[in-house]
């Protein structure tokens, strides 16, 4: 089920901005819009760069309206074949409390130059879990969608 935000974005994307339907993702801080662009085999990166430059004004117009309306940052990306590139992304601070052993993991990544900072190390760990546990995370997301639907269909408080 599409959220109000996803529906608004889909309705307000300029015609021809992408060659097909955009993927619209929403969380509490960001609206991410990634759409397919035309390309010739072997020129995926160039097609994405050209699209970014050619559509800048249109994307800014949509982003300003959406950011004002929904109080979230808008980020953009494009897909050409199997290649996806994000143009703008929101780096959102996340507060966390870690115990000694957990901090040691981050500090080891920093000390070995695998990461520049604890923040980078933590982001790296999250990406790693996302890559290796994608099927499990997908199952969790599906289960959460069902929970939200059941709650929405349940009795309403008086």
C-alpha angles and dihedrals in degrees: 000000000000119000122233089255094051090049092049093049093048090050094047102046109112114252111261095020088121132016092238142003116321123234106237118195125182135189133159095285109024146042111206120197120189122172140176120258133196116261144160120237109277095017100081096122093047092048090053092047091049091048091051093053096040096050101038097111093046092049093048091053093052092043094052092050094046094045090051093046100042103024092231132116116252119221128187139209141164136218125212111179108308093342119096123181127183116216101191129011133178116240101208120193114234121195115222138166116221130189124229097270092047091050089050090059090054093043091051090054090050095045091050091049091242085123133021096221143358087265092055091045092052091048089050091052092049092050090049092053089046092053097045100037099039095125092050092047090050090054090050092050091050090050090050091052089054091049091051091049093049091049092048091050093046129095116302121229114249 
